[in-house]
Amino acid sequence: MTGRFDERPGGSLIRPFLLTAGRTADAGAIPIETQVIATSKAGTAVGTLAFEYHDIVTLCAEPMAVAEIAARLRLHLGVTRVLVTDLQRQGMVTAYLPQTDPRDDVDMIVRVINGLRRQI
């Protein structure tokens, strides 16, 4: 994984706004329960993607919630939303809202909780 913003001693000095070039306009457009999956285009281009984009595409070989991507990559949720939107526009990922209420998806809730616990 690439360097992340982490205020703990020895953490990365990369600030979240640097990863998105200060962009936040799309940050609220994607709900946290949105499922993201890499496309076949991403499979052929993954080696050319930079840092966080590469990490997101690699994680999303299987559908994964935006919140879980943020937790696993230790990225701010708003940053993750912007990066996922960038990848969507490039055709590298597809994003969709699950048909069920995320509060009823116990597996997703457990994965998000476990990802957040790894952050602590």
DRENTIKOL-969880 format. One line per 10 residues: number of its first residue (from 1); their letters; for each residue x, y, z of N, C-alpha, C. Coordinates in nm, 4 decimals. Atoms other than C-alpha are relative to their C-alpha. Example, Ala and Ser with C-alpha at 12.3 -4.5 7.8 and 13.67 -1.06 7.14 Angstrom:
# DRENTIKOL-969880
1) as) 0.0890 -0.1190 0.0000 1.2300 -0.4500 0.7800 0.0900 0.1200 0.0000 ~ -0.0820 -0.1190 -0.0060 1.3670 -0.1060 0.7140 -0.0770 0.1090 0.0730
***
This chain:
# DRENTIKOL-969880
1) mtgrfderpg) 0.0833 -0.1188 0.0000 0.0000 0.0000 0.0000 0.0869 0.1239 0.0000 ~ -0.0727 -0.1260 0.0097 0.1026 0.3566 -0.0524 -0.0060 0.0757 0.1311 ~ -0.0001 -0.0833 -0.1194 0.1742 0.6242 0.2063 -0.1353 0.0649 0.0229 ~ 0.1297 -0.0566 -0.0343 -0.1310 0.7545 0.3873 0.0196 0.1112 0.1023 ~ -0.0009 -0.1005 -0.1051 -0.2141 1.0459 0.6113 -0.0243 -0.0707 0.1314 ~ 0.0104 0.0669 -0.1281 -0.1603 0.9257 0.9624 0.0663 0.0894 0.1031 ~ -0.0543 -0.0916 -0.0991 -0.1158 1.1505 1.2627 0.0809 -0.0706 0.1089 ~ -0.0793 0.0716 -0.0990 0.0464 0.8759 1.4687 0.1480 0.0159 -0.0311 ~ -0.1434 -0.0112 0.0245 0.4248 0.8891 1.5138 0.0419 -0.0997 -0.1084 ~ -0.0464 0.0844 0.1087 0.5914 0.7527 1.2018 -0.0997 -0.0106 -0.1141
11) gslirpfllt) 0.1023 0.0049 0.1050 0.2730 0.8022 0.9953 0.0401 0.0841 -0.1198 ~ -0.0283 -0.0732 0.1228 0.2701 0.9423 0.6434 -0.0323 0.1482 0.0176 ~ 0.0235 -0.1432 -0.0043 0.2871 1.3159 0.5940 -0.0880 0.0462 -0.1152 ~ 0.0851 -0.0359 0.1129 0.0630 1.3050 0.2856 -0.1362 0.0421 0.0529 ~ 0.1288 -0.0519 -0.0445 -0.2414 1.5212 0.3539 -0.1091 -0.0446 -0.0962 ~ 0.1096 0.0460 0.0869 -0.5792 1.4071 0.2232 -0.0269 0.0892 -0.1199 ~ 0.0313 -0.0888 0.1131 -0.6298 1.7167 0.0073 0.1013 -0.0112 -0.1122 ~ -0.0991 0.0197 0.1053 -0.3088 1.6369 -0.1816 -0.0382 -0.1169 -0.0907 ~ 0.0394 0.1169 0.0794 -0.4513 1.3028 -0.2938 -0.1098 0.0331 -0.0997 ~ 0.1117 -0.0370 0.0874 -0.7504 1.4748 -0.4518 0.0228 0.1345 -0.0674
21) agrtadagai) -0.0324 -0.1319 0.0538 -0.5765 1.7962 -0.5591 -0.0998 0.1046 0.0499 ~ 0.0912 -0.0949 -0.0613 -0.8126 1.9787 -0.3247 -0.1451 -0.0160 -0.0409 ~ 0.1375 0.0184 0.0478 -1.1255 1.8471 -0.4978 -0.0855 -0.0650 0.1079 ~ 0.0949 0.0583 -0.0943 -1.4226 1.7805 -0.2748 -0.1412 -0.0033 -0.0565 ~ 0.1344 -0.0146 0.0557 -1.7182 1.8484 -0.5042 -0.0743 -0.1330 -0.0115 ~ 0.0644 0.1298 0.0175 -1.7863 1.4788 -0.5655 -0.0045 -0.0810 0.1292 ~ -0.0163 0.0781 -0.1215 -1.7149 1.3715 -0.2096 -0.1313 -0.0497 0.0589 ~ 0.1274 0.0413 -0.0574 -2.0803 1.3557 -0.1053 -0.0911 -0.0718 -0.0973 ~ 0.0863 0.0563 0.1040 -2.2137 1.2159 -0.4308 -0.0167 -0.1516 0.0107 ~ 0.0046 0.1461 -0.0085 -2.1414 0.8524 -0.3491 -0.0305 -0.0400 0.1443
31) pietqviats) 0.0303 0.0475 -0.1358 -2.3158 0.6989 -0.0465 0.1042 -0.1023 0.0466 ~ -0.1057 0.0878 -0.0525 -2.0828 0.5025 0.1818 -0.0285 -0.1480 -0.0225 ~ 0.0323 0.1409 0.0221 -2.2702 0.1784 0.1168 0.0105 -0.0415 -0.1466 ~ -0.0151 0.0293 0.1423 -2.2111 0.2039 -0.2595 0.1028 -0.1107 -0.0195 ~ -0.0897 0.1108 0.0309 -2.0541 -0.1150 -0.3906 0.0818 0.0365 -0.1237 ~ -0.0911 -0.0338 0.1085 -1.7517 -0.0695 -0.6162 0.0668 -0.1283 -0.0473 ~ -0.0675 0.1171 0.0563 -1.6126 -0.3345 -0.8513 0.0823 0.0441 -0.1201 ~ -0.0888 -0.0326 0.1116 -1.3221 -0.3132 -1.0941 -0.0566 -0.0565 -0.1297 ~ 0.0445 0.0438 0.1321 -1.4032 -0.3412 -1.4639 0.1126 -0.0775 -0.0696 ~ -0.1034 0.0701 0.0770 -1.2196 -0.5480 -1.7230 0.1050 0.0986 -0.0507
41) kagtavgtla) -0.0948 -0.1036 0.0419 -1.0598 -0.2229 -1.8435 0.1052 0.0214 0.1084 ~ -0.0938 -0.0180 -0.1113 -0.9033 -0.1832 -1.4985 0.0962 -0.1173 0.0086 ~ -0.0859 0.1186 -0.0055 -0.7711 -0.5376 -1.5165 0.1181 0.0101 -0.0932 ~ -0.1098 -0.0136 0.0956 -0.5637 -0.4542 -1.8201 0.0858 0.1228 0.0265 ~ -0.0718 -0.1261 -0.0224 -0.4597 -0.1082 -1.6979 0.0532 0.0145 0.1416 ~ -0.0355 -0.0159 -0.1415 -0.3941 -0.1764 -1.3290 0.1474 0.0348 0.0199 ~ -0.1430 -0.0285 -0.0123 -0.0168 -0.1643 -1.3794 0.0368 0.1439 -0.0324 ~ -0.0290 -0.1383 0.0382 -0.0398 0.1886 -1.5175 -0.0610 0.1007 0.0969 ~ 0.0668 -0.0903 -0.0946 -0.2499 0.3318 -1.2346 0.0952 0.0399 0.1117 ~ -0.0853 -0.0520 -0.1061 -0.0845 0.5446 -0.9707 -0.0581 -0.0298 0.1375
51) feyhdivtlc) 0.0218 0.0099 -0.1433 -0.0804 0.4730 -0.5989 -0.1407 -0.0395 0.0447 ~ 0.1307 0.0309 -0.0568 -0.4267 0.4974 -0.4432 -0.0961 -0.0565 -0.1032 ~ 0.0862 0.0538 0.1049 -0.6017 0.4349 -0.7753 0.0286 -0.1493 -0.0193 ~ -0.0407 0.1397 0.0125 -0.4064 0.1112 -0.8110 -0.0539 -0.0822 0.1168 ~ 0.0452 0.0710 -0.1197 -0.4901 0.0113 -0.4538 -0.1514 -0.0228 -0.0024 ~ 0.1467 0.0127 0.0046 -0.8633 0.0759 -0.5019 -0.0405 -0.1059 -0.1018 ~ 0.0340 0.0974 0.1048 -0.8810 -0.1203 -0.8274 0.0361 -0.1412 0.0453 ~ -0.0425 0.1320 -0.0476 -0.6882 -0.4089 -0.6717 -0.0962 -0.0537 0.1052 ~ 0.0951 0.0419 -0.1035 -0.9184 -0.4207 -0.3681 -0.1357 -0.0375 -0.0581 ~ 0.1354 0.0156 0.0535 -1.2272 -0.4081 -0.5872 -0.0108 -0.1084 -0.1069
61) aepmavaeia) 0.0163 0.1158 0.0879 -1.1691 -0.7316 -0.7741 -0.1343 -0.0664 0.0323 ~ 0.1314 0.0434 -0.0472 -1.4763 -0.8296 -0.5702 -0.0724 0.1261 0.0470 ~ 0.0718 -0.1209 -0.0449 -1.7523 -0.5800 -0.4858 0.0351 0.0367 0.1442 ~ -0.0358 -0.0486 -0.1328 -1.6601 -0.3658 -0.1879 -0.0645 0.1358 0.0228 ~ 0.0628 -0.1270 -0.0353 -1.8384 -0.0803 -0.0105 0.1044 0.1105 0.0095 ~ -0.0882 -0.1160 -0.0072 -1.6855 0.2662 -0.0296 0.0559 0.0152 0.1416 ~ -0.0459 -0.0117 -0.1394 -1.6661 0.2732 0.3514 0.1087 -0.1025 0.0305 ~ -0.0994 0.1042 -0.0246 -1.4728 -0.0529 0.3523 0.1308 0.0313 -0.0736 ~ -0.1203 -0.0403 0.0733 -1.2309 0.0727 0.0852 0.0767 0.1029 0.0825 ~ -0.0633 -0.1042 -0.0814 -1.1628 0.3802 0.2992 0.0676 -0.0599 0.1228
71) arlrlhlgvt) -0.0565 0.0606 -0.1208 -1.1071 0.1678 0.6092 0.1233 -0.0842 -0.0316 ~ -0.1130 0.0875 0.0336 -0.8791 -0.0846 0.4421 0.1222 0.0774 -0.0473 ~ -0.1125 -0.0783 0.0511 -0.6675 0.1790 0.2701 0.0413 0.1125 0.0943 ~ -0.0291 -0.1020 -0.0995 -0.6712 0.4058 0.5736 -0.0044 0.1397 -0.0617 ~ 0.0217 -0.1288 0.0643 -0.8024 0.6956 0.3682 -0.1232 0.0663 0.0587 ~ 0.1177 -0.0751 -0.0402 -1.0463 0.9680 0.4642 -0.1144 -0.0390 -0.0933 ~ 0.1155 0.0408 0.0798 -1.3964 0.8793 0.3432 -0.0236 0.0946 -0.1174 ~ 0.0186 -0.0964 0.1083 -1.4267 1.2008 0.1401 0.1027 -0.0178 -0.1106 ~ -0.1056 0.0244 0.0981 -1.0939 1.1306 -0.0311 -0.0338 -0.1249 -0.0812 ~ 0.0350 0.1247 0.0678 -1.2063 0.7773 -0.1129 -0.1121 0.0229 -0.0997
81) rvlvtdlqrq) 0.1112 -0.0291 0.0912 -1.5292 0.9060 -0.2647 0.0482 0.0720 -0.1257 ~ -0.0523 -0.0733 0.1157 -1.3407 1.1484 -0.4905 0.0798 -0.0939 -0.0898 ~ -0.0829 0.0909 0.0796 -1.0928 0.8811 -0.6019 -0.0849 -0.1039 -0.0726 ~ 0.0903 0.0951 0.0647 -1.3707 0.6302 -0.6734 -0.0726 0.0669 -0.1165 ~ 0.0650 -0.0743 0.1087 -1.5510 0.8954 -0.8796 0.0947 0.0168 -0.1182 ~ -0.0997 -0.0109 0.1072 -1.2303 0.9535 -1.0773 0.0101 -0.1313 -0.0773 ~ -0.0115 0.1313 0.0641 -1.2006 0.5807 -1.1456 -0.1247 -0.0347 -0.0798 ~ 0.1249 0.0213 0.0736 -1.5662 0.5641 -1.2493 0.0044 0.0732 -0.1338 ~ -0.0056 -0.0815 0.1220 -1.5148 0.8425 -1.5019 0.0983 -0.0569 -0.1015 ~ -0.0988 0.0621 0.0886 -1.2150 0.6559 -1.6444 -0.0449 -0.1381 -0.0473
91) gmvtaylpqt) 0.0491 0.1318 0.0376 -1.4197 0.3367 -1.6765 0.0744 -0.1137 0.0682 ~ -0.0787 0.1011 -0.0713 -1.1962 0.1528 -1.4292 -0.0816 -0.0759 0.1041 ~ 0.0876 0.0656 -0.0965 -1.4706 0.0738 -1.1771 -0.1453 0.0301 -0.0340 ~ 0.1437 -0.0208 0.0067 -1.8440 0.0364 -1.1720 -0.0484 0.0104 0.1435 ~ 0.0538 -0.0178 -0.1347 -2.0373 0.1561 -0.8691 -0.1513 -0.0132 -0.0057 ~ 0.1452 0.0156 -0.0063 -2.3883 0.0603 -0.7696 -0.0433 -0.0080 0.1453 ~ 0.0574 0.0107 -0.1343 -2.6112 0.0844 -0.4666 -0.0635 -0.1377 0.0151 ~ 0.0621 0.1306 -0.0211 -2.7114 -0.2491 -0.3198 -0.1523 0.0142 0.0101 ~ 0.1461 -0.0020 -0.0023 -3.0795 -0.3364 -0.3474 -0.0553 -0.0129 0.1418 ~ 0.0456 0.0154 -0.1370 -3.1003 -0.4153 0.0235 0.0474 0.1181 0.0833
101) dprddvdmiv) -0.0391 -0.1046 -0.0930 -3.0824 -0.1701 0.3067 0.1313 -0.0431 0.0659 ~ -0.1289 0.0391 -0.0575 -2.7170 -0.1668 0.4265 -0.0086 -0.0352 0.1479 ~ 0.0158 0.0355 -0.1421 -2.8426 -0.1866 0.7838 -0.0389 -0.1449 0.0167 ~ 0.0376 0.1402 -0.0047 -2.9691 -0.5344 0.6983 0.1128 -0.0920 -0.0469 ~ -0.1116 0.0791 0.0514 -2.6356 -0.6489 0.5471 0.1033 -0.0173 0.1117 ~ -0.0854 0.0238 -0.1167 -2.4667 -0.7914 0.8553 0.1445 -0.0242 -0.0409 ~ -0.1370 0.0269 0.0443 -2.1627 -0.9158 0.6617 0.0742 0.1293 -0.0317 ~ -0.0646 -0.1265 0.0334 -2.0899 -0.5668 0.5274 0.0300 0.0792 0.1265 ~ -0.0194 -0.0749 -0.1248 -2.1337 -0.4106 0.8706 0.1187 -0.0568 0.0766 ~ -0.1112 0.0647 -0.0705 -1.8940 -0.6630 1.0251 0.1328 0.0320 -0.0693
111) rvinglrrqi) -0.1237 -0.0321 0.0734 -1.6347 -0.6020 0.7477 0.0416 0.1446 0.0252 ~ -0.0331 -0.1407 -0.0254 -1.6548 -0.2254 0.7992 0.0526 0.0167 0.1421 ~ -0.0450 -0.0090 -0.1399 -1.6228 -0.2622 1.1772 0.1402 -0.0563 0.0141 ~ -0.1332 0.0615 -0.0078 -1.3241 -0.4957 1.1380 0.1054 0.0904 -0.0653 ~ -0.0928 -0.0918 0.0656 -1.1607 -0.2511 0.8948 0.0311 0.1201 0.0869 ~ -0.0217 -0.1140 -0.0895 -1.2098 0.0338 1.1368 0.0818 -0.0407 0.1223 ~ -0.0792 0.0467 -0.1154 -1.0701 -0.1727 1.4241 0.1479 -0.0130 -0.0348 ~ -0.1393 0.0113 0.0416 -0.7539 -0.2367 1.2238 0.0679 0.1357 -0.0012 ~ -0.0531 -0.1351 0.0026 -0.7129 0.1408 1.2105 0.0435 0.0453 0.1394 ~ -0.0252 -0.0457 -0.1373 -0.7001 0.1719 1.5885 0.1276 -0.0600 0.0534
***
